[in-house]
């Protein structure tokens, strides 16, 4: 799950960085405000990409998604991208959890199989079956 979420955050950082000139031109916001808000969100997304292995990093990135949606309401056209990235985030969490569960199940089955192999439980009984 954390890998998928980190990928979403990287692409979100790119979009947030590109939102700065859009906020200046279309939103009419001063460059300092646009750079501070959307540039700061882009920087936060990149930093949170690096800490996705921690539980608090995941929850901080969830808060970043909320910040993106709220700040996107200030720029025309940006709310659509906010909805897209929140949808990608939710899909990443859901699919990532499914993938993690499947991986854990596979590892458990593999460990059980290897334990049976070592104990000789699946060894041939000497009959040729014919």
C-alpha positions as CSV (number, residue, x, y, z in Angstrom):
1,X,0.0,0.0,0.0
2,X,2.7,2.4,0.9
3,X,4.5,2.1,-2.5
4,X,1.3,2.9,-4.3
5,X,0.6,5.9,-2.1
6,X,4.2,7.1,-2.5
7,X,3.7,7.1,-6.3
8,X,0.5,9.0,-6.0
9,X,2.3,11.6,-3.8
10,X,5.1,12.1,-6.4
11,X,2.6,12.8,-9.2
12,X,0.6,15.0,-6.9
13,X,3.7,17.0,-6.1
14,X,4.3,17.6,-9.8
15,X,0.7,18.8,-10.3
16,X,0.9,21.0,-7.2
17,X,4.1,22.6,-8.5
18,X,2.5,23.2,-11.8
19,X,-0.5,24.8,-10.0
20,X,1.6,27.7,-8.9
21,X,1.7,29.6,-12.2
22,X,-2.0,28.6,-12.8
23,X,-2.9,30.1,-9.5
24,X,-1.1,33.3,-10.4
25,X,-2.5,33.7,-13.9
26,X,-6.1,32.3,-13.6
27,X,-6.7,32.7,-9.9
28,X,-5.2,36.2,-9.7
29,X,-3.3,35.3,-6.5
30,X,0.0,37.1,-5.6
31,X,3.1,35.0,-6.5
32,X,4.2,34.8,-2.8
33,X,0.8,33.4,-1.8
34,X,0.7,30.9,-4.7
35,X,4.2,29.8,-4.1
36,X,3.7,29.5,-0.4
37,X,0.4,27.5,-0.6
38,X,0.8,25.2,-3.6
39,X,4.6,25.2,-3.6
40,X,4.5,24.3,0.1
41,X,2.0,21.5,-0.6
42,X,4.2,20.2,-3.4
43,X,7.2,20.2,-1.0
44,X,5.2,18.5,1.7
45,X,4.1,15.8,-0.8
46,X,7.7,15.1,-1.7
47,X,8.7,14.9,1.9
48,X,5.8,12.6,2.8
49,X,6.8,10.3,0.0
50,X,10.0,9.6,1.8
51,X,8.2,8.8,5.1
52,X,5.4,6.5,3.9
53,X,7.0,3.6,5.7
54,X,5.9,5.1,9.0
55,X,2.3,5.1,10.1
56,X,2.3,8.8,10.9
57,X,3.6,9.5,7.4
58,X,0.5,7.8,5.9
59,X,-1.8,9.8,8.1
60,X,0.0,13.1,7.4
61,X,-0.4,12.3,3.7
62,X,-4.1,11.8,4.2
63,X,-4.2,15.3,5.8
64,X,-2.3,16.6,2.8
65,X,-5.0,15.3,0.5
66,X,-7.6,17.3,2.5
67,X,-5.3,20.4,2.3
68,X,-5.1,19.9,-1.5
69,X,-8.8,19.7,-1.9
70,X,-9.5,22.8,0.3
71,X,-6.8,24.9,-1.4
72,X,-7.9,23.8,-4.8
73,X,-11.2,25.6,-4.3
74,X,-9.3,28.9,-4.7
75,X,-8.2,28.3,-8.3
76,X,-10.5,27.7,-11.3
77,X,-10.1,24.2,-12.6
78,X,-8.0,22.9,-9.8
79,X,-10.9,21.3,-7.8
80,X,-11.2,18.7,-10.6
81,X,-7.6,17.7,-10.1
82,X,-8.1,17.6,-6.4
83,X,-10.9,15.1,-6.8
84,X,-8.8,13.0,-9.2
85,X,-5.9,12.8,-6.8
86,X,-8.1,12.0,-3.8
87,X,-9.7,9.3,-5.9
88,X,-6.3,8.0,-6.8
89,X,-5.3,8.1,-3.1
90,X,-8.4,6.1,-2.0
91,X,-7.8,3.6,-4.8
92,X,-4.2,3.3,-3.8
93,X,-5.1,2.6,-0.2
94,X,-7.8,0.1,-1.1
95,X,-5.8,-1.8,-3.7
96,X,-2.6,-1.6,-1.7
97,X,-4.3,-3.2,1.3
98,X,-5.6,-6.0,-0.9
99,X,-2.2,-6.5,-2.3
100,X,-0.6,-6.5,1.1
101,X,-3.2,-9.1,2.3
102,X,-2.5,-11.3,-0.7
103,X,1.2,-11.1,-0.2
104,X,0.9,-12.0,3.5
105,X,-1.3,-15.0,2.6
106,X,1.2,-16.1,0.0
107,X,4.1,-15.8,2.4
108,X,2.2,-17.7,5.1
109,X,1.3,-20.5,2.7
110,X,4.9,-20.7,1.4
111,X,6.3,-20.9,5.0
112,X,3.8,-23.7,5.8
113,X,4.8,-25.6,2.7
114,X,8.5,-25.3,3.4
115,X,7.9,-26.4,7.0
116,X,6.1,-29.5,5.7
117,X,8.9,-30.2,3.2
118,X,11.5,-30.0,6.0
119,X,9.6,-32.3,8.3
120,X,9.1,-34.9,5.5
121,X,5.3,-34.9,5.6
122,X,5.0,-34.6,1.9
123,X,7.7,-37.2,1.2
124,X,6.8,-40.1,-1.2
125,X,5.5,-43.2,0.6
126,X,7.4,-45.6,-1.6
127,X,4.5,-46.7,-3.7
128,X,4.7,-46.0,-7.4
129,X,1.0,-45.4,-7.7
130,X,0.5,-47.9,-10.5
